[in-house]
Amino acid sequence: MANTHTSKIVLNVELDENRIPEKLTWSAQDGGITNEEAKAMMLSVWDSKNQESLRIDLWTKDMPVDEMKLFFHQTLVSMSDTFNRATQDEKMTATMKDFCDYFAEKLDLKK
């Protein structure tokens, strides 16, 4: 039997009295990350039994809209890279990248 290793990623969400996120921190011991602060996060998991994606999208109340736009753009670009690595579907990856360029252009993100 092969040796296995368990790696843990911890997400902490500090809420105000109205349960609105005020502070997000995360830790990943294997990555050398301890209580690193973040302004936003998106977590998706695949439920194979129900054939559906489940997600948690959180951002702090002081996350600026201009940073949220950049966060979304960079996340979309990363998703297209991940899609390519997972599927090797070059044609759809190129289409996704075209959309990312369009998204950035429409939001004036490219400098």
Summary of the structure (lengths in Angstrom):
residues: 111
radius of gyration: 17.2
end to end distance: 52.9
largest distance: 53.6
contacts: 236
relative contact order: 0.11
helix: 39%
strand: 33%
